[in-house]
Amino acid sequence: MLLVMERGATPEEVQAIVRRIEELGFEGRALAGRQRTAVAVLGNDESLDAARFSDLAGIKEIVPVTEPYRQASREWQAENTVIQLPGGPSIGGDEVVVMAGPCAVESERQIVETARRVRDAGATVLRGGAFKPRSSPYSFQGLGKQGLEWLAQAREETGLPVVTEVMDTESVELVARYADILQVGARNMQNFSLLRRVGQAGKPVLLKRGYAATVTELLLAAEYVLAEGNERVILCERGVRGFDSATRFVLDLTAIPLVHRLSHLPIVADPSHGTGIRGKVLPMARAAVAAGADGLLIEVHPAPEQALSDGVQTISPEEFGELMRQCRGIADVIGRRIAEPAGVVG
């Protein structure tokens, strides 16, 4: 339930409503909008009678929130959520933010060189895995804390904020010390303990859609993070399982405009995992920008054929430069722009 306030409502009137909500056994949260404030009722409020607020001043209307994902819904917040990142870029506004880097951090030289080259091509966020959940226990699992330290060094030398995956609740604190954005991978989309923990970590969260998850299930997963008081959630369409083995996954571009209609949260696309094929990354990146994605997540490696993880879907820095050139053109056509990196640091 949302209690929408009159334009001239005073802070005292807002606090009176919050107190009433808490007296009734729920949590009240004031939401300051661009034009007016609303007060949200948090909790299972289905049995709550709106008449309990009829004697309070300053209320314009009471709006029931019908979607099961309450805080993620457009009913809860009409305006797009715009998430400001360290170093200047923001996700959810007019700019399209490109996050690029290797699937896995392999060495200091590899991650620093990649960071410099993707930044020179226009990327504004560095991606790279320090902990790697792999289908096979015998595959490269990442370098752990050493990988995080090298990611932090690459950030220091390039000014690019870092997004990296956190695999379990035990490692959230460690990863949060080094990363600017905490990524929850597709395998963990419904790891509710992990979602709650990253929601408490005080960092933006990049939440990837599960292989077989519906859009509603993705938004409900985001609700776990939002319910912990973390409003900085970035959704990611990274492909779902299909019946055709010609590609690794099916990149569901319909999910992008659908999420924009249902939710105020930004959504980015991952055409690298979404196709699993190097030659398909560029056309699907173009298509994702055209569909309205707020960002791209692209795997880039100085020598893709030598990559220890997902080399078959990883593009070279030269190919990434061409991807950026073409995506800038697509963004221009639809009235957006590709975010540009800030001045060089260090």
C-alpha positions as CSV (number, residue, x, y, z in Angstrom):
1,M,0.0,0.0,0.0
2,L,1.2,3.5,-0.8
3,L,-0.1,6.6,0.8
4,V,0.4,9.5,-1.6
5,M,0.8,12.9,0.1
6,E,-0.5,16.2,-1.0
7,R,2.1,18.5,-2.7
8,G,2.2,20.8,0.4
9,A,2.3,18.0,3.0
10,T,4.6,18.8,5.9
11,P,7.3,16.6,7.4
12,E,5.2,16.4,10.5
13,E,2.3,15.0,8.6
14,V,4.5,12.4,6.9
15,Q,5.9,11.3,10.2
16,A,2.4,11.0,11.7
17,I,1.5,8.5,9.0
18,V,4.8,6.6,9.5
19,R,3.9,6.4,13.3
20,R,0.4,5.1,12.5
21,I,1.8,2.4,10.2
22,E,4.2,1.3,12.9
23,E,1.5,1.3,15.5
24,L,-0.5,-1.1,13.3
25,G,2.5,-3.5,13.2
26,F,4.0,-2.7,9.8
27,E,7.1,-0.7,8.7
28,G,6.5,2.7,7.2
29,R,9.0,4.3,4.8
30,A,8.8,7.8,3.3
31,L,9.6,7.9,-0.4
32,A,10.5,11.4,-1.7
33,G,9.5,11.7,-5.4
34,R,10.2,14.5,-7.8
35,Q,6.8,16.2,-7.2
36,R,5.4,14.7,-4.1
37,T,6.1,12.3,-1.2
38,A,4.5,8.9,-0.7
39,V,4.6,6.7,2.4
40,A,4.9,3.0,1.8
41,V,3.6,0.2,4.0
42,L,6.1,-2.6,4.2
43,G,4.9,-6.1,5.2
44,N,1.9,-8.3,4.4
45,D,-0.6,-5.5,4.3
46,E,-3.4,-7.4,2.5
47,S,-5.7,-7.2,5.5
48,L,-4.9,-3.6,6.3
49,D,-8.0,-1.3,6.0
50,A,-7.2,2.0,4.3
51,A,-9.8,3.6,6.6
52,R,-7.3,3.4,9.4
53,F,-5.6,6.5,7.9
54,S,-8.7,8.5,7.1
55,D,-8.3,10.8,10.1
56,L,-4.7,11.8,9.2
57,A,-3.9,15.1,7.4
58,G,-1.9,15.5,4.2
59,I,-3.0,12.3,2.3
60,K,-4.1,12.8,-1.3
61,E,-4.8,9.2,-2.2
62,I,-4.2,5.6,-1.1
63,V,-2.9,3.3,-3.8
64,P,-2.9,-0.5,-3.4
65,V,0.2,-2.2,-4.7
66,T,-1.1,-5.3,-6.5
67,E,2.1,-6.9,-7.8
68,P,3.9,-9.5,-5.6
69,Y,7.2,-7.6,-6.2
70,R,6.1,-4.5,-4.4
71,Q,9.1,-2.2,-4.2
72,A,10.4,-3.2,-7.6
73,S,7.1,-2.3,-9.3
74,R,6.0,0.8,-11.2
75,E,3.1,1.1,-8.8
76,W,5.6,1.7,-6.0
77,Q,7.7,4.2,-8.0
78,A,6.7,5.7,-11.3
79,E,10.1,7.4,-12.0
80,N,13.1,5.3,-13.2
81,T,15.7,4.5,-10.6
82,V,19.0,6.1,-11.6
83,I,22.0,4.6,-9.9
84,Q,25.1,6.7,-9.6
85,L,28.4,4.8,-9.7
86,P,31.8,5.9,-8.5
87,G,33.7,7.9,-11.1
88,G,30.7,9.5,-12.8
89,P,28.6,6.9,-14.8
90,S,25.0,6.4,-13.8
91,I,22.7,3.5,-14.8
92,G,19.0,4.0,-15.5
93,G,19.1,7.5,-17.1
94,D,19.7,8.6,-20.7
95,E,23.1,7.0,-20.9
96,V,23.9,3.4,-21.8
97,V,26.7,2.1,-19.6
98,V,29.0,-0.5,-21.0
99,M,30.7,-2.9,-18.5
100,A,33.6,-4.8,-20.1
101,G,36.5,-7.1,-19.2
102,P,37.5,-10.8,-18.9
103,C,35.3,-13.5,-17.6
104,A,38.0,-14.3,-15.1
105,V,40.9,-12.4,-13.7
106,E,44.0,-14.5,-14.6
107,S,47.0,-12.3,-13.9
108,E,47.9,-8.8,-12.9
109,R,49.1,-8.0,-16.4
110,Q,46.0,-9.5,-18.0
111,I,43.4,-7.5,-16.0
112,V,45.3,-4.2,-16.0
113,E,45.9,-4.4,-19.8
114,T,42.3,-5.3,-20.5
115,A,41.1,-2.5,-18.2
116,R,43.2,0.1,-20.1
117,R,42.1,-1.2,-23.5
118,V,38.3,-1.4,-22.8
119,R,38.5,2.1,-21.1
120,D,40.3,3.5,-24.2
121,A,37.4,2.1,-26.3
122,G,34.8,3.7,-24.1
123,A,33.8,1.3,-21.4
124,T,32.9,2.9,-18.1
125,V,32.8,-0.1,-15.8
126,L,35.4,-3.0,-15.5
127,R,34.0,-6.5,-15.1
128,G,36.1,-9.5,-14.1
129,G,35.6,-12.6,-12.0
130,A,37.7,-13.4,-9.0
131,F,35.4,-16.2,-7.8
132,K,34.1,-18.3,-10.7
133,P,31.1,-20.7,-10.3
134,R,31.7,-23.3,-13.0
135,S,29.5,-26.2,-14.2
136,S,32.5,-28.5,-13.8
137,P,34.5,-28.7,-10.5
138,Y,37.6,-29.3,-12.6
139,S,37.3,-26.0,-14.5
140,F,39.2,-22.8,-13.5
141,Q,37.5,-21.5,-10.4
142,G,39.2,-18.1,-10.2
143,L,41.9,-16.6,-8.0
144,G,39.8,-15.4,-5.1
145,K,41.3,-12.6,-3.0
146,Q,44.3,-12.2,-5.3
147,G,41.9,-11.6,-8.2
148,L,40.1,-9.0,-6.1
149,E,43.3,-7.2,-5.3
150,W,44.3,-7.1,-9.0
151,L,40.8,-5.7,-9.9
152,A,41.3,-3.0,-7.3
153,Q,44.7,-2.2,-8.9
154,A,43.2,-2.0,-12.4
155,R,40.5,0.4,-11.0
156,E,43.3,2.5,-9.4
157,E,45.1,2.8,-12.8
158,T,42.1,3.4,-15.0
159,G,39.5,5.0,-12.8
160,L,36.9,2.3,-13.9
161,P,34.6,1.1,-11.1
162,V,34.6,-2.7,-10.7
163,V,31.7,-5.2,-10.9
164,T,32.5,-8.7,-9.8
165,E,30.5,-11.8,-8.7
166,V,29.9,-12.8,-5.1
167,M,29.1,-16.5,-4.8
168,D,28.0,-17.0,-1.2
169,T,27.1,-15.2,2.0
170,E,30.5,-16.0,3.6
171,S,32.4,-14.0,0.9
172,V,30.1,-10.9,0.7
173,E,32.1,-8.8,3.1
174,L,35.4,-9.6,1.4
175,V,34.1,-8.9,-2.1
176,A,32.4,-5.7,-0.9
177,R,35.8,-4.4,0.3
178,Y,37.1,-4.4,-3.3
179,A,34.1,-4.2,-5.6
180,D,31.9,-1.2,-6.5
181,I,29.0,-3.4,-7.7
182,L,28.2,-6.8,-6.3
183,Q,27.1,-9.3,-9.0
184,V,24.7,-12.1,-8.2
185,G,25.0,-14.7,-10.9
186,A,22.3,-16.6,-12.7
187,R,23.0,-19.7,-10.6
188,N,22.3,-17.7,-7.4
189,M,19.3,-15.6,-8.5
190,Q,17.1,-17.5,-6.0
191,N,19.7,-17.9,-3.3
192,F,17.6,-15.9,-0.9
193,S,20.1,-15.8,1.9
194,L,22.7,-14.4,-0.5
195,L,20.2,-11.8,-1.8
196,R,19.4,-10.6,1.7
197,R,23.1,-10.4,2.6
198,V,24.1,-8.4,-0.5
199,G,21.1,-6.1,0.2
200,Q,22.8,-5.3,3.5
201,A,26.2,-4.7,2.1
202,G,25.7,-1.1,1.1
203,K,26.8,-1.5,-2.5
204,P,24.8,-1.5,-5.8
205,V,23.8,-5.1,-6.8
206,L,23.8,-6.5,-10.4
207,L,21.2,-9.3,-10.4
208,K,21.3,-11.7,-13.3
209,R,18.3,-13.6,-14.5
210,G,18.4,-17.3,-13.9
211,Y,18.5,-19.8,-16.8
212,A,14.9,-20.8,-16.5
213,A,13.5,-17.8,-14.5
214,T,10.5,-15.8,-15.6
215,V,10.6,-12.0,-15.5
216,T,8.3,-12.1,-12.5
217,E,10.7,-14.4,-10.7
218,L,13.6,-12.0,-11.5
219,L,11.7,-9.1,-10.0
220,L,10.8,-11.1,-6.9
221,A,14.4,-11.9,-6.5
222,A,15.2,-8.2,-6.7
223,E,12.6,-7.6,-4.0
224,Y,14.7,-9.5,-1.5
225,V,17.5,-7.0,-2.0
226,L,15.1,-4.0,-1.9
227,A,13.5,-5.3,1.2
228,E,16.8,-5.0,3.0
229,G,16.8,-1.2,2.3
230,N,19.1,-1.3,-0.7
231,E,17.4,0.5,-3.6
232,R,20.4,0.3,-6.0
233,V,19.5,-2.9,-7.9
234,I,20.5,-3.4,-11.6
235,L,18.7,-6.2,-13.4
236,C,20.5,-8.2,-16.1
237,E,19.1,-10.3,-19.0
238,R,21.7,-12.9,-19.7
239,G,19.8,-15.5,-21.7
240,V,17.5,-18.4,-20.8
241,R,17.6,-22.0,-21.8
242,G,16.0,-22.9,-25.2
243,F,15.5,-26.1,-27.1
244,D,17.9,-25.2,-30.0
245,S,21.6,-26.1,-29.3
246,A,22.9,-23.7,-32.0
247,T,23.5,-21.1,-29.3
248,R,24.3,-21.6,-25.6
249,F,21.3,-19.7,-24.5
250,V,18.5,-17.5,-25.9
251,L,19.0,-13.9,-25.2
252,D,15.5,-12.7,-24.3
253,L,15.4,-9.1,-25.6
254,T,11.7,-8.9,-25.0
255,A,12.5,-8.9,-21.3
256,I,14.1,-5.4,-21.6
257,P,11.0,-3.4,-22.6
258,L,8.9,-5.7,-20.4
259,V,10.9,-4.9,-17.3
260,H,10.8,-1.2,-18.2
261,R,7.0,-1.4,-18.2
262,L,6.7,-3.4,-15.0
263,S,9.5,-2.0,-13.0
264,H,11.5,1.3,-12.3
265,L,14.8,-0.7,-11.9
266,P,17.4,-0.4,-14.7
267,I,18.2,-3.5,-16.8
268,V,21.3,-4.3,-18.7
269,A,22.0,-7.1,-21.2
270,D,24.8,-9.7,-21.4
271,P,25.1,-10.8,-25.0
272,S,28.3,-12.7,-24.2
273,H,26.6,-15.3,-22.0
274,G,23.3,-14.8,-23.8
275,T,24.6,-16.3,-27.0
276,G,27.8,-18.1,-25.9
277,I,29.3,-17.4,-29.4
278,R,31.9,-14.8,-30.1
279,G,30.5,-13.9,-33.5
280,K,27.0,-13.2,-32.1
281,V,28.0,-10.8,-29.4
282,L,28.2,-7.7,-31.6
283,P,24.8,-8.1,-33.4
284,M,23.0,-8.9,-30.1
285,A,24.7,-6.0,-28.4
286,R,23.3,-3.7,-31.1
287,A,19.9,-5.3,-30.7
288,A,20.0,-4.9,-26.9
289,V,20.7,-1.2,-27.2
290,A,17.9,-0.8,-29.7
291,A,15.6,-2.6,-27.4
292,G,16.3,-0.1,-24.6
293,A,18.9,-1.7,-22.4
294,D,20.4,0.6,-19.9
295,G,23.8,-1.1,-20.2
296,L,25.8,-3.9,-21.7
297,L,28.0,-6.5,-20.0
298,I,30.7,-7.7,-22.5
299,E,33.4,-10.2,-22.0
300,V,36.8,-9.0,-23.5
301,H,40.2,-10.6,-23.3
302,P,43.5,-9.6,-24.9
303,A,43.8,-13.1,-26.3
304,P,40.4,-14.8,-26.3
305,E,41.6,-18.1,-27.6
306,Q,43.9,-18.3,-24.5
307,A,41.2,-17.4,-21.9
308,L,40.9,-19.7,-19.0
309,S,37.1,-19.2,-18.8
310,D,34.5,-18.7,-21.6
311,G,37.0,-17.9,-24.3
312,V,34.5,-19.1,-27.0
313,Q,32.2,-16.2,-26.2
314,T,34.9,-13.6,-25.4
315,I,35.8,-10.9,-28.0
316,S,39.2,-9.1,-28.5
317,P,39.8,-5.5,-27.7
318,E,39.7,-4.7,-31.4
319,E,36.3,-6.3,-31.7
320,F,35.2,-4.5,-28.7
321,G,36.2,-1.2,-30.2
322,E,34.0,-1.9,-33.2
323,L,31.1,-3.0,-31.0
324,M,31.3,0.4,-29.2
325,R,31.4,2.3,-32.5
326,Q,28.3,0.6,-33.8
327,C,26.4,0.8,-30.5
328,R,27.0,4.5,-30.3
329,G,25.2,4.8,-33.6
330,I,22.3,2.7,-32.4
331,A,22.0,4.8,-29.2
332,D,22.0,8.0,-31.2
333,V,19.1,6.8,-33.3
334,I,16.9,6.1,-30.3
335,G,17.8,9.3,-28.5
336,R,20.2,8.0,-26.0
337,R,24.0,8.0,-25.7
338,I,26.8,5.6,-24.7
339,A,28.3,6.8,-21.4
340,E,31.9,7.9,-21.8
341,P,34.7,7.3,-19.2
342,A,35.9,10.1,-17.0
343,G,39.4,11.5,-17.1
344,V,42.3,9.1,-16.6
345,V,43.2,8.5,-13.0
346,G,46.9,7.8,-12.0
